Amino acid sequence: MIVAMWIFGVLTVLSALGVVFAPRPLHSALWLVGTLFFLAVHFALMGADFIAALQVVVYAGAIMVLVVFVIMLLGLDEGPTQNQSRLTLYSGAIFCGLFLGLLLFAFTHQLSFPIGSGVSNGSVGDPREVGRVLVTDFLYAFEVIALLLFAAIIGAVLLANDRKRPLMPGRGLKAVQGSANDAASVEA
Amino acid sequence: MNPNDVLAALPLGVLTAVTMTMLLLDLFGLCTSRLLWGLSACFLAWVFSCTQFYISEVGFSGLVFVDGYTTVLSTLILAGTALSLLLSHKYLGLQRAQTSIDVDVLILLAAAGGLVMVAAAHLIVIFIGFELLSVCVYVLTGIARKERASAEGALKYFLLGAFSSAFLLYGMALVYGATGTMFIEEIGQVGGPDNVLLLIGIGLLIFGFGFKVSLVPFHLWTPDVYQGAPVSVTTFMAVVVKTAAFGTFLRLMYVAFGGMTEWWEGLIWTLCVLTMTVGNLAALRQSSVKRMLAYSSIAHAGYALMGFLALGPAGGAEATVFYLLAYGLMTVASFGVVLVATAGSDAQYGNDDISSLSGLGFSHPFLGVVMTVSMLSLAGMPPLAGFMGKLYLFSAAINSGFVGLAVIAALNSVVSLYYYLRVLVVMYFSGERTLSWAPPRGLEWAPKASLGLVTVGTVFFGLFSYLCYPAIEVAIKSLG
């Protein structure tokens, strides 16, 4: 287990570095697929099989396909991205280095980690258990996430809505009928 | 479901149910008055949140608090939302923004996010509430798509907001790793003095909240976003988002980390002094009214943060909550006047030089009075609400031994007088008697009502702050 953890740990970090340093956006996206996939392996190693499967299906699968589509459709992959200024690069590197040092210090000086009540009781990986907890203990959070998704949809419609041909001008059904009539007249 | 679950669910449930109904009715062209629906949603949610006032319990298997603190903060959030709805009524179109019903729906959903946050008893719920609030406000910032400033502000706010969410989330992960729990009451019991990981977690949480309430040095987005967003959205941001974030921040520091104040006192003290001083000094140099008000809101976040250093018997938490009330009133007034005076003109995005207000006091006496009261209150003049708020904060800081901080804050108030009074000078003594830009129609009743209410409120809570202070004390007592 420990050996596998180290091997996949190194692979995760390497592909994460690949995301940052790859010269073309498409390559970055592919490296990101790798990073997310190796993260899934970490989840599996910790016994959270269900989360690992979700990670692969949702992130490495669906979301990355979207990212790659957007890159290709917008033609962002025509050449190497512009390099950022040296100052940004160095200050970012220094900040990240300091933060890494701080975390390493903390993790090595932490003598014992408490075992959380909800974790490591062997049931995290069970989809049935995840589902049960989601609609019992975490019902409130679950419902609020529904609201969050709803708000995101409304926001997307609002921002993408074309003013000349509105999706929802406040008289939704009439507009739909209107555009159907338009289409019919065009065909005629 | 036990009774506490019902009490916890009702305000949020009613608010979202009315919002959804309004959206559904609009689909069939039946939503005749969006303003009325929005206001009644806020009012009903407020009525139901009042039922929690004298309780101090948890609901939904410990995920949310059902207590007086939730009631008081929900009141502030819902009142701010209602006032913003009144202000933006009929004015969004003038601001070249989208005017469809989705805007009102997003404002109400953002308020719902605020209600979730201030009631949250679990770190995950805090985060989800934050995201609900933020997603709505990111979109609202960009609803004037044709305006460069609005689109730029939205993108900037979104990127930096996502960045700060990452800080918040990482902080939560470390706190969980160090304590083994995400319930904020349990964190308060578990945390020990030799826990380095917990310390870093607290630091990251403070940074994350620092972005959201725009403390220096995490404030860089604020002026651009406040300037770029349509003014009615800016008002909502400055009042509701700040109140919700501050309320949650205060509860987290009080309940989860209140027993280890000596660890984070230094950090908060530094952020507090930096925020006040940089905010005020930067506001001095602004020529744009909206940027000036943005920096002034940063400075006021610094004042409100003083209460965090005097938790407990010194009365800092009470003072911060009262300051949020006073700040909300003054901010609605000042941004509201800017909204009404500039809506439809070129001054609304970008070049809203302070001289665009010259002559306002004579051409629109009502707006002049509102702005005067608001500016005097922001500057901390007695007997207005801003003065009482500062009085409570300063005395709380002195009570807990932070005399130096109180002196710095008082000096900052003196500095701030200069730029607040400059607005009054421009309005009344610039020699002009008419506004260079004539608002295209007479003042609608809705913004008039909103501005009138906050002005009366600013005077009322200044003179009779002792009337609402007991409610705030009950709320803080319910924190434990």
Interface residues (C-beta under 8 A of the other chain):
Chain A: L102 L103 F105 A106 F107 H109 Q110 L111 F113 P114 I115 G116 S117 V119 T136 D137 F138 L139 Y140 A141 V144 I145 L147 L148 F150 A151 A152 I154 G155 V157 L158 L159 N161 P166 M168 P169 G170 R171 G172 L173 K174
Chain B: A8 A9 L12 T16 D26 L27 F28 G29 C31 G59 F60 S61 L63 V64 Q98 S100 I101 D102 V103 V105 L106 L109 A110 A112 G113 V116 H122 I124 V125 I128 G129 E131 L132 V135 C136 Y138 V139 G142 I143 R145 L174 Y176 G177 A178 T179 G180 T181 V190 D194 N195 V196 L197 L199 I200
